[in-house]
């Protein structure tokens, strides 16, 4: 009887924890929305979302440039990270011998535990000067620097989920391909990757959610100029960086506009993560 009692109690405790986590998310959303209402009422969501100028001294708060900076940086980071992550996932799942896999996999997973400020510091001291020499202008703080740092940060997320997806493909798929005379690489390309397509897609979407919500490293290497990123060698500003840079000194409508920026970011990340989870659950 004690065993069944412990089982019932454990299920209820886990259920309570799940409900509490959901309520925390709801309370955060309500708080951000409440703080955003003054700016939404005075400026309007259209002016905030599609305005291209951010001048707090003139009560002009358009986040389109920051939205563009976030999107461009994220897409460039994914373009760098996806081939590396997918290649690493294939290597760990299908190619690497066990003793090599036992070294490489913990090393990749260790990247998750490194604080973002460390990534930003390395990017600021090493990567930015290199980019400055390549471009011949500025300090090197740019969209490219931010994208490279961001690519390294999302690499373990995409790699781990993609590897799990490849390992989840039934063994009979591979055995059938070998029986038909396919080589190992042909089997990976034509059988395993298509079969794991949904899981890999989910990995990319979850990596996108992580990338677009990154703050500290972006603030340190992107230049923080609220302008459209005309070139990958030019500075820009992200939604998260906008909040981090100005929240400490913001008051009144300026503070509310920053909360509106957070609300847009909250909804964007929520949508991206929801799409990723749905794709992951529906994977083959």
N, C-alpha and C positions, 0 to 999 in steps of 0.2 A: 504493500500500500504506500509506503514511503516513497518508493521509486515513482509510482504514478503521480503522487502528490508533487514531487519535485518537477516532474515533467510538465504538469499543468501550470505550476507557478512560473516555471521558466518560460513557457509560451506566453503567458500573460505579461511577464516582465519585458520580453522582447517586443511584444505588441505595444506596450506602453512607450518603450523607447522609440519605436517607429512613429507613433502618434506625436510624441514630443518633438522629434526632428521635423515632422511636417508642420507642426504649429510654430516652431521657430522660424521656418521659411515664410509662413504666412505673416507672422508678426513683423519680420524684416520688410516684406513687401508693403504692408500697411504703413509702417513708419516712413519708408522712402516716399510712398505716394503722398502721405500727409505733409511731409516737408516740401514736396514738389508743388503742391497746389498753388501757393502764392505766385510762383513764376508761370505756371500753366494758365492761371486766370489773367494775369497782367500781360504776358507776352504772347501766349497761345502756343500750342504744340507745333503748329506749322512753322511759325517764325523761329522757334528754337531748333527744330529738327532740320529745317532746310535753309536756315540762315548761314551765310558763309563768313560772317564777321563776329569776332569775340572781343569786345571792348568793354570790360567791366566799368571803366570810368565813365562811359557814355550809356550805360545800361543797355548795351547791345550784346545779346547772348545767343549766337548761332553756333551750333555744334557740328555743322556739316563738314568742316575741315577736319575736326577731330575724328568724326566717323569715317571719313575717307582715309585718314592716317591709320586708324585701327584696321580697316579692311585691307588696305594695301600691304601693311606690315604683316598681317596674319597670312594673307595669300602668298606673299613672297617667302615667309617662313615655312609654310606648308610645302611650297615648291622645292625648297631645299631639304626639308626633313623627310618627306614621303619616300623618295627613292632610297635614302639612307636607312630609314626605319624598315621599309619592306625588304631591302636586301639583308639587313641584320636579322629580321624575323625568319627569312628563308634559311639563312645560315644556321641559326640556332635550332630551327625545327627539323631541317632536312640534311644539312651538310656537315656541321661541326661534329667531331668525335666527342664522346662524353667528357673527357678530361678538359677539352677546350671549352665546351659548353658550360661546364661548371665554373669556369673563370670569367667568360664573357658575359653570361647572363647576370651574375651579381654586379659586375662592373656597370652594365647598362642600367640596372635597377638602382644603383647607388646615385645616379644622376638626379633621381627624384628628390633625394634627401639633401642635396646641396641648396643652401638658401639662395633666393633670387638675387639678393644684394651681392653675393659673391660672383654670380654670373655677370651682373652689371659692372662690378669692379674690374673683373678680367676684361670685359669688353671695352670699358673706358680706357684702361691703361695699355692694352695690347692691340685690340682690334681697331679701335678708332684711329690711332696713329697710322696704322697700315692703310686704312681706307683713305685717310687724308693724303698720304703719299701717292696712292693710285689715282685719286681724283684731281689732285693738285690744288684743291681749294678747301678752305674751312678747317675745322678741327677733326673731322671724321665722324662726328656725331650725326647720324643720318638714318634714313629708313633701312639702308642695307645693313648697317651695324646692328640695328634693333632686330632685323629679320634673322640674321645669323645667330645672335644670342637666343632669340626665341625658338629657332629651329632646334638648337641643342636642348632647350628646356622641354620641348614637347616630344623629343625623340624617344625617350623611354616609354611614354604612354602609348604611342602608336606601335612601337616595337613589341611590347608585352602583349597587347590585345591581338595584334596580327599573328604573333607566334601561337597564342592560344587557339586562334581560329584555324590556323593551319594544322595544328595537332588534333583539333576536333574533327577533321575530315575523316570519315570511316576508312579503315585500312583496306577494305575491299576495292575502293576506288583506285588506290595506287597499285594493288595487286592485279587488278584488271588491266590497267595500262601496261604494266610490265608483261603480262601474259600476251598482249597484242604486239609486243616487240618495241614499245616506246622506251627511250632512254630515260635516265633519271631526270635530266633537265627538261626533256619534253613532257614528262609526267608532271613536274612542278608547274611548268608554263601552261599546259593545256588541261590539266586535271585539278591539281591542288589549288591553284590560285582562283580559277573560276568557282570552285566549290566553296572556298572560303571568302568569296567576294563580299558577302553581307557583313561578315565580322570585320573585315579589313575596312570597309566603308564606315562602320560604326567607330572603329579606332580613329580614323581620320576626323570624323565629326567630333568625337570627344576631345581629340587633340586640338581641334579648332576652338572649342569652348574654353579650354585651358589657355590657349594662346591669346585669345581676345580679352581675357580677364587679367592678364599679367600686368603688374604695375611697376614695381621698384626697378627691375632691370631696364624696363623701357624708359623710365624717367632718366636713368643714368646715361643712356647711349643714343637716344633718338634726337636730342637737341631741343625738344619742347617748344617749338615755334608753331603757333596756331595758324598755319598756312597749308594750302594744298600741296601735297608732295609731288612737285613737278618732275623730280628725278629721284632715283634711289640713292643718289649721293647728297641729296638735300635733306635738311632737318624737317621734322613734322611733330605732331603731338597726337597722342591717342586719347580715347575717352577716359581711361583709367588714369593716365598721366595728368590730364586736365584737373581731375578731382584732387589728386595727390599734391599737385603743385600749388593750388590756390585755396584749398579748403581752410587752411590754418588762418588766413587773413580775410576770409570772406564774411560778409554780413548782409543782412537784409535780402533783397531780391537776388543779389549775387550768390549768396549761399543757397537760396532756393533753386536757382538755375543749375548749380552744381549737383544738387539732389536730383533734379530732372535729368541731368546727364547720367547719374547713377541709375535712375529708373529705366532709361533707355538701355543702358548696359545690362541691367538686371534682366530685362525682358529678352534681350538679344541672347545672352548666355543661357537663359532658361530654355529658349526655343532650340538652340543648338544642342544642348545636352539632352533634351527630350527626344529630338530626332535621332541622336546617337543611340540612346537607350532602346528606342523602338527598333532601330535597324539591327542592334546587337541581339535583341530577343528573337527577331525573325530570321536570323542567319541560318544558313543551311547546315 
